[in-house]
Amino acid sequence: MSFVQTSNPSPEMLEFFDNPYPNRDYKITHVAPEFTSLCPKTGQPDYGTLTFEIIPDKICVELKSLKLYLQAFRQEGIFYERVTNRILDDLAGAMKPRYMKLTAEFTPRGGLHSIVEVEYVSPDWKK
């Protein structure tokens, strides 16, 4: 019996709930310290910490669904830059926040430490 569950990462995996304070700008920070994907060149695992900074608009992401979505990348061969941008695109596209920043800090591999930062700003957001 296998306990490993794999699936293709998809924004449809994400669930949301109504923002309890849609008339206020406030920041939510979610940290996923155990993110894992695979290097598409070597097949070796890449480990990192993902930090999401979100100013929600109408909805907020439900954390269990975010965790399962991120875990779906464990068998995905994908470069740091692509996975970081893909996650931001999927999450921002689904929840349409006022602002979102994703910082992906990967552990050293081959003597190099990489950090990728991407941002989304709603064209309707007036800070």
Backbone as a printed PyTorch tensor [residue, N CA C, xyz], in Angstrom:
tensor([[[  0.8470,  -1.1770,   0.0000],
         [  0.0000,   0.0000,   0.0000],
         [  0.8900,   1.2380,   0.0000]],

        [[  0.5940,   2.1660,  -0.9120],
         [  1.3790,   3.3860,  -1.0300],
         [  0.6780,   4.5440,  -0.3280]],

        [[  1.4700,   5.3370,   0.3910],
         [  0.9320,   6.5070,   1.0740],
         [  1.2410,   7.7850,   0.3110]],

        [[  1.9670,   7.6680,  -0.7900],
         [  2.3170,   8.8280,  -1.5780],
         [  1.1850,   9.1060,  -2.5650]],

        [[  0.6630,  10.3190,  -2.4970],
         [ -0.3850,  10.7180,  -3.4180],
         [  0.1800,  11.7940,  -4.3230]],

        [[  0.1550,  11.5610,  -5.6090],
         [  0.6560,  12.5560,  -6.5410],
         [ -0.4770,  13.0070,  -7.4470]],

        [[ -0.3930,  14.2340,  -7.8670],
         [ -1.3640,  14.7730,  -8.8090],
         [ -0.7070,  15.9270,  -9.5390]],

        [[ -1.2850,  16.2920, -10.6460],
         [ -0.7620,  17.4240, -11.3890],
         [ -1.2430,  18.7090, -10.7340]],

        [[ -0.3310,  19.6500, -10.4540],
         [ -0.7470,  20.9050,  -9.8340],
         [ -1.7080,  21.6560, -10.7540]],

        [[ -2.8150,  22.0930, -10.2020],
         [ -3.8240,  22.7950, -10.9830],
         [ -4.5070,  23.8350, -10.1030]],

        [[ -4.8160,  25.0110, -10.6480],
         [ -5.5080,  26.0160,  -9.8340],
         [ -6.8880,  25.5590,  -9.3790]],

        [[ -7.4440,  24.5590, -10.0520],
         [ -8.7440,  24.0200,  -9.6470],
         [ -8.6750,  23.3200,  -8.2890]],

        [[ -7.4640,  23.0190,  -7.8270],
         [ -7.2800,  22.3910,  -6.5170],
         [ -7.5100,  23.3870,  -5.3790]],

        [[ -7.4100,  24.6800,  -5.6920],
         [ -7.4950,  25.7230,  -4.6720],
         [ -8.9490,  26.0050,  -4.2900]],

        [[ -9.1550,  26.2150,  -2.9920],
         [-10.4730,  26.5870,  -2.4760],
         [-10.3590,  27.9390,  -1.7900]],

        [[-11.4900,  28.6270,  -1.6980],
         [-11.5000,  29.9940,  -1.1790],
         [-12.6790,  30.2050,  -0.2450]],

        [[-12.5930,  31.2770,   0.5350],
         [-13.7160,  31.6870,   1.3770],
         [-13.8130,  33.2070,   1.3060]],

        [[-14.9710,  33.7320,   1.6550],
         [-15.1900,  35.1780,   1.5890],
         [-14.2620,  35.9200,   2.5450]],

        [[-13.6970,  37.0080,   2.0580],
         [-12.8700,  37.8800,   2.8780],
         [-13.7700,  38.5160,   3.9400]],

        [[-13.4790,  38.3290,   5.2210],
         [-14.3460,  38.8940,   6.2560],
         [-14.2490,  40.4220,   6.3660]],

        [[-13.2270,  41.0390,   5.7680],
         [-13.0580,  42.4940,   5.8140],
         [-12.7030,  43.0280,   4.4170]],

        [[-13.6160,  42.9050,   3.4670],
         [-13.3040,  43.3090,   2.0950],
         [-13.1310,  44.8180,   1.9100]],

        [[-13.5600,  45.6060,   2.8680],
         [-13.4360,  47.0580,   2.7470],
         [-12.1480,  47.5970,   3.3550]],

        [[-11.2980,  46.7120,   3.8350],
         [-10.0570,  47.1240,   4.4850],
         [ -8.8690,  46.4620,   3.7900]],

        [[ -7.8030,  47.2320,   3.6030],
         [ -6.5420,  46.6470,   3.1440],
         [ -5.8150,  46.0730,   4.3550]],

        [[ -5.5080,  44.8020,   4.3180],
         [ -4.6840,  44.1750,   5.3490],
         [ -3.8810,  43.0770,   4.6840]],

        [[ -2.7350,  42.7820,   5.2530],
         [ -1.8220,  41.8030,   4.6520],
         [ -1.8960,  40.4760,   5.3820]],

        [[ -1.9870,  39.4190,   4.5910],
         [ -1.9180,  38.0450,   5.0890],
         [ -0.5780,  37.4840,   4.6140]],

        [[  0.1600,  36.8660,   5.5140],
         [  1.4150,  36.2140,   5.1340],
         [  1.2900,  34.7230,   5.4280]],

        [[  1.4670,  33.9210,   4.3830],
         [  1.4950,  32.4650,   4.5240],
         [  2.9160,  32.0150,   4.2010]],

        [[  3.4600,  31.1030,   5.0040],
         [  4.8100,  30.5890,   4.7720],
         [  4.7300,  29.0710,   4.6410]],

        [[  5.2680,  28.5710,   3.5400],
         [  5.3260,  27.1300,   3.2860],
         [  6.8040,  26.7270,   3.3070]],

        [[  7.3050,  26.2520,   4.4690],
         [  8.7440,  26.0020,   4.6110],
         [  9.2250,  24.6780,   4.0260]],

        [[  8.3160,  23.8730,   3.4830],
         [  8.7180,  22.5450,   3.0000],
         [  8.3590,  22.3200,   1.5390]],

        [[  8.4510,  23.3640,   0.7250],
         [  8.1150,  23.2080,  -0.6880],
         [  9.1540,  22.3320,  -1.3780]],

        [[  8.6760,  21.4480,  -2.2390],
         [  9.5600,  20.5490,  -2.9780],
         [  9.0860,  20.4340,  -4.4220]],

        [[ 10.0390,  20.5070,  -5.3430],
         [  9.8030,  20.1970,  -6.7510],
         [ 11.0520,  19.4520,  -7.2340]],

        [[ 11.0940,  19.1540,  -8.5110],
         [ 12.2500,  18.4310,  -9.0480],
         [ 12.9990,  19.2880, -10.0600]],

        [[ 14.3190,  19.1740, -10.0580],
         [ 15.1350,  19.8270, -11.0720],
         [ 14.8650,  19.1320, -12.4100]],

        [[ 14.4890,  19.8780, -13.4450],
         [ 14.1950,  19.2290, -14.7230],
         [ 15.4370,  18.7000, -15.4430]],

        [[ 16.6190,  19.1370, -15.0300],
         [ 17.8660,  18.6550, -15.6450],
         [ 18.3660,  17.3690, -15.0080]],

        [[ 18.3330,  17.3190, -13.6700],
         [ 18.9370,  16.1890, -12.9570],
         [ 17.9190,  15.2350, -12.3490]],

        [[ 16.6830,  15.6950, -12.1780],
         [ 15.6770,  14.8810, -11.4940],
         [ 15.8230,  14.8880,  -9.9850]],

        [[ 16.8050,  15.6400,  -9.4780],
         [ 17.0250,  15.7270,  -8.0350],
         [ 15.9970,  16.6770,  -7.4140]],

        [[ 15.6440,  16.4590,  -6.1500],
         [ 14.6710,  17.3480,  -5.5120],
         [ 15.2500,  18.7300,  -5.2330]],

        [[ 14.4080,  19.7220,  -5.4110],
         [ 14.7050,  21.0960,  -5.0280],
         [ 13.8170,  21.4260,  -3.8400]],

        [[ 14.4110,  21.9990,  -2.7990],
         [ 13.6660,  22.3430,  -1.5880],
         [ 13.6740,  23.8530,  -1.4090]],

        [[ 12.5660,  24.3660,  -0.9020],
         [ 12.5240,  25.7970,  -0.6860],
         [ 11.4410,  26.2080,   0.2860]],

        [[ 11.4990,  27.4710,   0.6460],
         [ 10.4810,  28.0970,   1.4790],
         [  9.7520,  29.1220,   0.6270]],

        [[  8.4350,  28.9960,   0.5690],
         [  7.6170,  29.9490,  -0.1640],
         [  6.9340,  30.8690,   0.8330]],

        [[  7.0490,  32.1700,   0.6030],
         [  6.3840,  33.1610,   1.4510],
         [  5.4240,  33.9610,   0.5920]],

        [[  4.1570,  33.8620,   0.9320],
         [  3.1020,  34.5790,   0.2290],
         [  2.7070,  35.7980,   1.0560]],

        [[  2.7070,  36.9640,   0.4440],
         [  2.1890,  38.1840,   1.0730],
         [  0.9980,  38.6060,   0.2200]],

        [[ -0.1770,  38.6490,   0.8430],
         [ -1.4070,  38.8700,   0.0880],
         [ -2.2360,  39.9680,   0.7380]],

        [[ -2.6810,  40.9100,  -0.0640],
         [ -3.7350,  41.8370,   0.3510],
         [ -4.9670,  41.3750,  -0.4280]],

        [[ -5.8860,  40.6760,   0.2480],
         [ -7.0230,  40.0850,  -0.4630],
         [ -8.0410,  41.1380,  -0.8900]],

        [[ -8.8630,  40.7500,  -1.8450],
         [ -9.9790,  41.6060,  -2.2300],
         [-11.2580,  40.9460,  -1.7170]],

        [[-11.9000,  40.1490,  -2.5360],
         [-13.1780,  39.5620,  -2.1370],
         [-13.0420,  38.1970,  -1.4590]],

        [[-11.9590,  37.4890,  -1.7640],
         [-11.8110,  36.1390,  -1.2260],
         [-10.4050,  35.9020,  -0.6750]],

        [[-10.3040,  34.8850,   0.1760],
         [ -9.0280,  34.4360,   0.7550],
         [ -8.8470,  32.9650,   0.4060]],

        [[ -7.6010,  32.5290,   0.3200],
         [ -7.3280,  31.1260,   0.0050],
         [ -7.4450,  30.2770,   1.2660]],

        [[ -8.0370,  29.1110,   1.1070],
         [ -8.1700,  28.1540,   2.2030],
         [ -6.8560,  27.3810,   2.2870]],

        [[ -6.2850,  27.2850,   3.4920],
         [ -4.9100,  26.7970,   3.6470],
         [ -4.7150,  25.3230,   3.3080]],

        [[ -5.6420,  24.4620,   3.6350],
         [ -5.4470,  23.0430,   3.3070],
         [ -5.3720,  22.8610,   1.8000]],

        [[ -6.2090,  23.5730,   1.0670],
         [ -6.1710,  23.4420,  -0.3930],
         [ -4.8650,  24.0060,  -0.9480]],

        [[ -4.3530,  25.0890,  -0.3520],
         [ -3.0630,  25.6370,  -0.7820],
         [ -1.9550,  24.6270,  -0.5170]],

        [[ -1.9930,  23.9900,   0.6410],
         [ -0.9840,  22.9740,   0.9840],
         [ -1.0160,  21.8220,  -0.0220]],

        [[ -2.1970,  21.3210,  -0.3410],
         [ -2.3080,  20.2020,  -1.2820],
         [ -1.8690,  20.6100,  -2.6880]],

        [[ -2.2020,  21.8260,  -3.0790],
         [ -1.7620,  22.3410,  -4.3770],
         [ -0.2290,  22.3830,  -4.4320]],

        [[  0.4010,  22.9270,  -3.3860],
         [  1.8620,  23.0120,  -3.3610],
         [  2.5040,  21.6270,  -3.3330]],

        [[  1.9030,  20.6890,  -2.5960],
         [  2.4470,  19.3310,  -2.5380],
         [  2.3870,  18.6360,  -3.8980]],

        [[  1.4820,  19.0560,  -4.7450],
         [  1.3630,  18.4400,  -6.0730],
         [  2.5840,  18.7210,  -6.9460]],

        [[  3.4270,  19.6650,  -6.5650],
         [  4.6420,  19.9690,  -7.3180],
         [  5.7890,  19.0170,  -6.9830]],

        [[  5.6090,  18.1390,  -6.0200],
         [  6.7120,  17.2620,  -5.5840],
         [  7.2760,  16.3860,  -6.6940]],

        [[  6.4720,  16.0370,  -7.6630],
         [  6.9400,  15.1960,  -8.7640],
         [  7.0570,  15.9780, -10.0730]],

        [[  6.9940,  17.2950,  -9.9820],
         [  7.0270,  18.1630, -11.1560],
         [  8.4550,  18.6010, -11.4480]],

        [[  8.9580,  18.3010, -12.6380],
         [ 10.2720,  18.7780, -13.0680],
         [ 10.1210,  20.1920, -13.5980]],

        [[ 10.6270,  21.1790, -12.8450],
         [ 10.3620,  22.5730, -13.2020],
         [ 11.4470,  23.4700, -12.6010]],

        [[ 11.9040,  24.4420, -13.3780],
         [ 12.9270,  25.3690, -12.8960],
         [ 12.3390,  26.3320, -11.8590]],

        [[ 13.2080,  26.8730, -11.0040],
         [ 12.7950,  27.8050,  -9.9360],
         [ 11.9520,  28.9680, -10.4710]],

        [[ 12.4430,  29.5740, -11.5390],
         [ 11.7760,  30.7550, -12.0830],
         [ 10.3730,  30.4200, -12.5830]],

        [[ 10.2710,  29.2980, -13.2450],
         [  8.9730,  28.9000, -13.8050],
         [  7.9840,  28.5140, -12.7090]],

        [[  8.4240,  27.7520, -11.7360],
         [  7.4970,  27.3140, -10.6920],
         [  7.0110,  28.4990,  -9.8680]],

        [[  7.8900,  29.4440,  -9.5860],
         [  7.5000,  30.6140,  -8.7940],
         [  6.4610,  31.4400,  -9.5470]],

        [[  6.7230,  31.7070, -10.8150],
         [  5.7730,  32.4700, -11.6150],
         [  4.4650,  31.7130, -11.8430]],

        [[  4.5570,  30.4140, -12.0270],
         [  3.3410,  29.6100, -12.2320],
         [  2.4440,  29.6420, -10.9990]],

        [[  3.0360,  29.4730,  -9.8310],
         [  2.2440,  29.4980,  -8.5960],
         [  1.5820,  30.8580,  -8.4160]],

        [[  2.3380,  31.9360,  -8.6450],
         [  1.7450,  33.2710,  -8.5340],
         [  0.6110,  33.4350,  -9.5430]],

        [[  0.8340,  33.0430, -10.7880],
         [ -0.1990,  33.1720, -11.8120],
         [ -1.4540,  32.3810, -11.4450]],

        [[ -1.2680,  31.1510, -10.9700],
         [ -2.4170,  30.3190, -10.5940],
         [ -3.1980,  30.9280,  -9.4360]],

        [[ -2.4830,  31.3180,  -8.3910],
         [ -3.1480,  31.8310,  -7.1910],
         [ -3.7700,  33.2090,  -7.4420]],

        [[ -3.0150,  34.1110,  -8.0450],
         [ -3.5470,  35.4490,  -8.3230],
         [ -4.6790,  35.3830,  -9.3470]],

        [[ -4.5450,  34.4980, -10.3220],
         [ -5.6010,  34.3530, -11.3280],
         [ -6.9050,  33.8430, -10.7370]],

        [[ -6.8000,  32.9790,  -9.7540],
         [ -7.9980,  32.4030,  -9.1390],
         [ -8.6210,  33.3240,  -8.1000]],

        [[ -7.7880,  34.0020,  -7.2970],
         [ -8.3730,  34.7930,  -6.2030],
         [ -8.4490,  36.2830,  -6.4770]],

        [[ -7.7540,  36.7650,  -7.5050],
         [ -7.7760,  38.1720,  -7.8810],
         [ -7.6080,  39.1090,  -6.6770]],

        [[ -6.4750,  39.0020,  -5.9990],
         [ -6.2340,  39.8560,  -4.8280],
         [ -5.9280,  41.2880,  -5.2600]],

        [[ -5.8800,  42.1770,  -4.2990],
         [ -5.4350,  43.5360,  -4.5850],
         [ -3.9310,  43.5410,  -4.8530]],

        [[ -3.2140,  42.7230,  -4.0660],
         [ -1.7650,  42.6430,  -4.1890],
         [ -1.3180,  41.2720,  -3.7260]],

        [[ -0.2970,  40.7470,  -4.3860],
         [  0.3080,  39.4900,  -3.9480],
         [  1.7820,  39.4910,  -4.3270]],

        [[  2.5940,  39.0530,  -3.3900],
         [  4.0220,  38.8530,  -3.6410],
         [  4.3630,  37.4420,  -3.1950]],

        [[  5.1040,  36.7450,  -4.0350],
         [  5.5820,  35.4080,  -3.6950],
         [  7.0990,  35.4370,  -3.7230]],

        [[  7.7050,  35.0820,  -2.5850],
         [  9.1540,  34.9530,  -2.4910],
         [  9.4640,  33.4720,  -2.3210]],

        [[ 10.2330,  32.9390,  -3.2530],
         [ 10.6350,  31.5340,  -3.2110],
         [ 12.1230,  31.4900,  -2.9170]],

        [[ 12.4650,  30.9840,  -1.7400],
         [ 13.8660,  30.9110,  -1.3170],
         [ 14.2740,  29.4440,  -1.2980]],

        [[ 15.1030,  29.0670,  -2.2550],
         [ 15.5020,  27.6710,  -2.4070],
         [ 16.7980,  27.3870,  -1.6520]],

        [[ 16.9040,  26.1700,  -1.1300],
         [ 18.0880,  25.7880,  -0.3790],
         [ 19.2770,  25.6460,  -1.3270]],

        [[ 20.4810,  25.8140,  -0.8080],
         [ 21.6650,  25.7150,  -1.6690],
         [ 21.7840,  24.3350,  -2.3140]],

        [[ 22.1450,  24.3760,  -3.5800],
         [ 22.4290,  23.1560,  -4.3270],
         [ 23.5590,  23.4870,  -5.2790]],

        [[ 24.6080,  22.7160,  -5.2440],
         [ 25.7650,  22.9970,  -6.0840],
         [ 26.4830,  24.2740,  -5.6900]],

        [[ 26.3410,  24.6620,  -4.4060],
         [ 27.0270,  25.8350,  -3.9130],
         [ 26.3070,  27.1490,  -4.1840]],

        [[ 25.1040,  27.0920,  -4.7730],
         [ 24.3550,  28.3090,  -5.0730],
         [ 23.0370,  28.3450,  -4.3130]],

        [[ 22.6860,  29.5320,  -3.8740],
         [ 21.4450,  29.7800,  -3.1430],
         [ 20.6100,  30.7220,  -4.0160]],

        [[ 19.3780,  30.3610,  -4.3360],
         [ 18.5580,  31.1720,  -5.2270],
         [ 17.2980,  31.6690,  -4.5380]],

        [[ 16.9480,  32.9330,  -4.8070],
         [ 15.7110,  33.5350,  -4.3330],
         [ 15.0240,  34.1470,  -5.5500]],

        [[ 13.7490,  33.7840,  -5.7350],
         [ 12.9600,  34.3270,  -6.8340],
         [ 11.7750,  35.0600,  -6.2240]],

        [[ 11.5790,  36.3170,  -6.6160],
         [ 10.4550,  37.1210,  -6.1170],
         [  9.6020,  37.5640,  -7.2980]],

        [[  8.2930,  37.3870,  -7.1580],
         [  7.3560,  37.8280,  -8.1930],
         [  6.1900,  38.5370,  -7.5250]],

        [[  5.6070,  39.4960,  -8.2370],
         [  4.5110,  40.2780,  -7.6860],
         [  3.3540,  40.3700,  -8.6630]],

        [[  2.1880,  40.5310,  -8.0820],
         [  0.9710,  40.8290,  -8.8320],
         [  0.3270,  42.0340,  -8.1460]],

        [[ -0.0760,  43.0210,  -8.9450],
         [ -0.8090,  44.1780,  -8.4370],
         [ -2.0510,  44.3390,  -9.2880]],

        [[ -3.2120,  44.3320,  -8.6650],
         [ -4.4660,  44.5280,  -9.3910],
         [ -4.4990,  45.9230,  -9.9920]],

        [[ -4.9000,  46.0280, -11.2580],
         [ -4.9840,  47.3570, -11.8650],
         [ -6.0270,  48.2460, -11.2000]],

        [[ -6.9690,  47.6440, -10.4590],
         [ -8.0320,  48.4060,  -9.7850],
         [ -7.6560,  48.8490,  -8.3790]],

        [[ -6.5160,  48.3670,  -7.8710],
         [ -6.1670,  48.6430,  -6.4790],
         [ -5.5820,  50.0360,  -6.3380]],

        [[ -6.1540,  50.7880,  -5.4360],
         [ -5.6500,  52.1130,  -5.1140],
         [ -5.1460,  52.0750,  -3.6930]],

        [[ -3.8510,  52.0770,  -3.5560],
         [ -3.2100,  51.9590,  -2.2350],
         [ -3.5470,  53.1030,  -1.3320]]])
